[in-house]
Amino acid sequence: MTTTPRILTIMGSGETSPTMVKVHRENAAAFGRSFNCVILDTPYGFQSNADYITARAVEYFKISLNIDAELASFKSALVEPLERDRFFYKLDRADYIFAGPGSPTYALRQWKNTPVPKVLTKKLSKGPAVIVFSSAAALTLGSHTIPVYETYKVGEEPTWVDGLDILGPFGINGAIIPHFNNSEGKNHDTRYCYLGKERLHLLESKLESGSAIYGIDEHTALTIDFSAESVRVSGIGTVTVRSEDRQAILKSGTELPLAHFRDVRHLFEKDSSTHPRVKNSDTPIHPVSDSTVGQSSLGKLVDALKLGFDQSISERNVDSAIRAILTLHSEIDRRGSDPEQRDEITFANIALHSMIVDMGEFARGGAREPKEIFGPYLDLILTLRLEARSERRWDQADRIRNALSGLGIEVRDIPGGSEWFSIGNPRATY
């Protein structure tokens, strides 16, 4: 890549699931060199299992992405000065910055009145940097933030709180809402990051003119490339842009000029061919009663997880394959009591069972590459055969080759030595 990467990726959820592996890999490839990757624990720093969440994220980056990520810990603004300085040292030298689940308002309380917003803005302005914020962390990026826990769990009146406004200096004004198509409520409306339709409309009415809501579905990513002046939607869902009683729904695979996010009126032009659908915002985007939406969402997730599982098996990546199985199991369990998704859940269970059987067959054959196990022995055997050929002991050389053939290993003589192949699986040259 000839330009300096300045990339912000905002994920609706699934930040450490197989569905987002491709997005992370594409971001990492933007560097074209080694880079420093850090994980921020602030959004979930108040949780008793914070260290476990960090360990799982580090494991994901190592196993699924082959990236050595380190923790940049700032669980609370009340940490000792030395710990604070260590955090900002790591943040300042980081190239790839990742933050995810937790509480957006907790993260805001810790990060505000610190250099965090300025550091992140500077990195995106000058680069090189890739910043990936998902779920709770994603909510902090805009000028406005939803107090999710306070509204959904505590019962406070829906209101906006000030966000970090990382996007403001780049001309993108409004609020980021992840989990936009959430359906965990089953018998009540949890779309729009647990707000539901009525609360969403109430908060929209409080936005100043010119501001927008950028809703990102679960297991979906919005990537803003400030160097290329472009935006891209990836994953299994959609990105919804809402402003002043209008909305545009951007499907996965959509690519747009960044100018369309700076002035969202471009998205609402009736003759525009850059987006698939524009509606009046009074129309529900992901209606609870429309079972086809949920089915489509789960079906896409199953397909993505199955694809990731198959790739992990082909790469003999056991941990990544197991992660795909567990992710699908969790999604089935989460949606299990929804009668409107009964058929989709049935097919998802079939896929899950297929993956488990596949895993068993994989284990039967062995997860390690055969070359790692018996390669050294074949080295020795082929060396002895080469000596026999050099000494014109042709019968002995042929007996060795025929014996290996009976074991399913084909030996071919080539100039300067021999090469061997396992059935359907070419190996090395000697």
N, C-alpha and C positions, 0 to 999 in steps of 0.2 A: 504494500500500500504506500503510495507516494505522499499522501497527506498525513498530518498528525491526527491520530484518532481523538475525537471529542464526542463521545457517545453516551447518551443516557437511555437506559432501557428500563421501562416501567412494567412490572408484571402484575397481573390481577391476582395470581396465586400460583402454587405449584413451583415455586422458585428452586426447590431442591428435589424435584421429581423428574422422572425420565422425559416428561413432555417438554421440559425447558432445556434439555441437554444441548439440542441443536442451536438454540439462541445463545447460550453461554459460549459454545464453541465458535460461533461466528463472531462474537464479540472479542474473544481471545485472539482469533486470527487477525484482527485488525492491527495488532501490534507488530507482527512479523518478527518478534524477538522475545526474549525472556522478559518477564514483568513481575512486579510485586503485587500480590493479591491479598487484601485484608477483609476480614469479616467484622462488622460493627455489631456489638451486642446490646447497644443502648435500648432499642425498642422493647426487648424482653428482659432487660437488666433487673427488673423488679421481681421476676419469677424465680421460684425456688429451684427450678430445673434449668436455669439459664446456662449452666456449664454443659449440661447434656445437649441442649439445643445447639450450642456452639460446636460441640464434638461431632454431632451429626452433620452439620454444615461443612466442617473441615473434611470429614470423611467423604461427603458427596463430591466436593471439588477434587479430591485426590482420586477417588475410584472412578467416578463417572467422567471426569474432565481431564484427569492427569495434571491438575494444577495444585501446587503446594500453597494453600492459603494459610494465613496466620491470623490470629485474633488481635484486633485493635480494641481493647476493652475500655469501655467508659460506661459502666452500669449506672452510675449516678454522678451528678454534678458535685456531689459531696466527697468524691474520692480524694485521697491524699494528693498533695501537689506533685509529688514524684510520679504517681500513677497517671495523673492528668497530663504531665509533660510527655510521658512515654506514649500515651494515646495520640497526642497531636504530632509527635515525631513520626509515628507509623502512618498516620493519616496523610501527613504532608508528603511523604515519600512514596505513597501507594499509587499504583497505576490503575488497578482494578479494585473497585470498592463495592462491597456487597452488604446490603441490609434487608431484613425481611420482617418476620412476624413479630407480634407484640401489641403494644398500645401506642397509637399515634400521639395521643396527648401526653403520655409519659415521656416519649422520645422528645417531643417539642419542649417540655419543661426542662429537660436536661441539656438540650442542644442550644436553646435560645440563650442569648447573652454570653455565648462562647464563639470562638472563631469558626465553628463547624459550617454554618451557612456560607461564609465568605470563602472558606477553603474549597468547598464543593463547587461554588460558582466560578471561582478562579480556575479550577481544573477543567471545567467544561468550556471556559472561555479561551484558555491558552493550550490545554492538553500537555502531554498525552494523558488521556484518561478514559476509562470506561466505568461508569457508575450504574449499578444495577440495584434498584430499589423495588421491593415487592410488598404487597399486602399492607401492613401497618406503616412501614417506612415509606411506601408510595404515597400514602395519604398526606405526608408532611411536605411534599414537594411544591404544592400549589400555594396561591395566596390565601386560600381558605382550606380549613381541615374539618372533617366531621369528628366530633367526639363520640366514637362508636360505642365504647363500653358504657359511657355515661348515659347515652340515649337509649341503647338497646337493653342493657342490663339493669341500669340504676333507675331509669324512668325520667331523666331530666328532659326538659323541653328541647326539641330540636333547635340547634343554633350552630352557627359557624364559629370557629376559633381561628385566630391568625396562624397561617402556615409559615414555613421557612421561606416561601416564595423563591425557590431556586429557579423556577421557570420565568419569573417576571422579567429579569434583566435580558432575557432572550425574546421578549415580546409575546410570550404565551401567558395569558391571564385567565385565572380561574382555579378550579379545584379538580384534583385527581380522585376518582372513586374506584377502587379495586373491587373484586368480588361482585361485579355489577350484575351478574346473572345468578347469584347465589340462590340455592333452593333448599337449604338446610331446614327451613321452617316447616316444610311439608304441609302443615295445615294452617300456616300463616305466612304472610308475605315477608321474605327476608332478602328480596332483591335489593340492588343498589347498596351493597355493603351493610345489610341488615336494617336499612332505613324503611323499606317498603315504599309504595307509590305515593301515599299521602304525605309522608315526611319529606320525600324527595322534592315534591312540588312546593312544599312550604319553604324549604331551604332555597330552592331556585328563585322564589319570589323575593328573597332577601339579597340576591346577588346584584351588584351594580351593573349598569348597562355596559355591554362590551365584554363581560366575563362569560366564561363557558364552563361546562362540566365535561370532563373527559372520563368516561366510564370504560373500564377495562374488565372484560370477562375473566373468569377463572381459567387457569392454564392457558393464558393468552399474554402476549407481550407487545408493547408499543415501543419501538426503538426510534429514538430521535438522533440523527447523525448531524451534528452541528457543522462538521467539516464539509460534508456533502450537501448540506442544506436540504435534507430529506427526512421523511418519516416512513416507517414500515410497520405493518401489523403481522404478527406471527402467532402460531399456536393453534388451538382448536376452537376458539371463540371469535368474538368481534370486539371492536372498539367503537363506542358510541359517543358522539360529540353533540351536546345539547346547549342551545343558547336561544333565549328570547322566543320561546314557544316553537322552536324548530329543532330537528335533530338529524344527524347523518349517521348511518351505521356502516362501518368500514369492515369488510370481511378480511379474514386471514389471507395474506398474500398481497394486500393492497399496498401500493407505494405512492406517496404524494410529495409534492414540494413542501418544505417547511413553512413556506408562506401561507399555505392553507390552514395551518394551525395558529399562525400569528393573527390571521384575519379569517375567522371561521365562516364568514359570509360566503367565501369561495365554495365551501362544502354544500351550501344550501341552494346554489344556483340550479335551477330546474334543467338547464341544458348541459349541466356538467356531466362528463362521462368518467370522472375520476373516482366516483364512489357508487356503490351499488343501490343505495336506497336512502331516501329522505322522507321523513314523516313529520306530521305535527306532533309535538311532544306530549299531547294529551293521550296519544295512543300508547298503551303499554308496550315496552320494548321486548320484554321477556315475560309474557303473561303467564301467571300461575296456572290458569285453567287450560292453557294450550299445551297438551302433553307432547306434541311433536317437537316443541322447543327443547324440553328436557330430554326427550329421546335422542334428538340430534346431538345434544351436548354430550350425553353419556356415550353415545355411539362413537363420536369422534374421539373421546377420551380413550375408549377401549382400543380403537384402531391405533392411536398414537402410542399407548402403552405396549400393545402387542408388537408394534414395529420396533420400539426400543428394546423390548425383551428379545426379539429375534436377533437384533444386531448385537446385543450383549452376549447371547449364546455363540454367535459366529465369532466374536472376539474373545470367547472364553472368559468373560468378565462375570464371575459368579455373583459378586456383591451387587452389581448393577442389575442383573437379572432378578435377583431376590427383591431388590427395591421396587422393580416394576410390578412384581406379583403383590407385594404388600400395599403398594399405592392403589392398585385396582381393588384389592380386598377392602381397603378403607372406604373407597368411593362407593362400592356396593353396599357396605354396611351403613354408610351415611344416608343413602337413598332408599334403603331397603323397605321402609314402611310406606312409601309413596305408591298408592294404587295406580296412579296414572302412568307410572314408569315400569309396571310389572313386566311387560314384554321385553323392554330394553334391559331390565335387570336380569331376566332369564338368559338373554344372549350374552350379557356381561359375565354371568356365572359360567356359561359354557366356555367362554374365552379364558376365564380364570382357571378352570379345571384343565383346559388344554395346555395352558402354560405350566401348570404343576406337573402334568404328565411329561411334558417336554423336558422339564427340569430333571425329572426322574431318569428319563432316557439319557440325558446329558451326563448325569452322575454315574449311570451304569458304564458309559464309555470312558469316563474319567475327564475331569475338568482340565487337567494339565495337558499341554501339547505333547503328543506322542514323541516328538523329536527330543523333548526335554528328558523323557524317561529312557528310551532305548537308543537315542541318537549316538551316545558315546560307544555303545556296544557295536553298532553298525560301523562306526568309524574304524574300530579295531578289525572287524570282519572284512571290510572292504580294503583295508590296508594289507591284510594277509592275502586277500585275493589278488591285489595289485602285485604283490611280491611273487605270487605263483605265476602270474602272467608274464612278469619280467624275466622269470627263470624258465619260461616255456613249459610250465607244468599245467597244460591246458585242461587236462581231465579234472584236476583238483579245482581249478578256477571255475569250470562249468558246474561241478558238484555244489560249490558254494552258491553260485547264482541260482541253480535249480532249487536248492534247499530254501533260500530266501523267497523264491517265487511261491513255494508251497505255503509260506507264512504270510502271503499277501503283500510281499514287497518286491517290486520290479526293479532290476538293476540294468542300467544301460551304460555301455562303454562309450566314452567320448574321448577326444584327444586329450591326453595328459591325465586320465583317471577314469572314474566312474561316477554316475549319479544314481540316486535311488528314489523311488516313489512309493508311497503307501497308496492303496486303492483309492482313487478319486481325490488324493490329497498330495500334491507335489511337495517335496521337501528340499533337501540341500544338494549341492554339488561337491564332490570330493576330488 
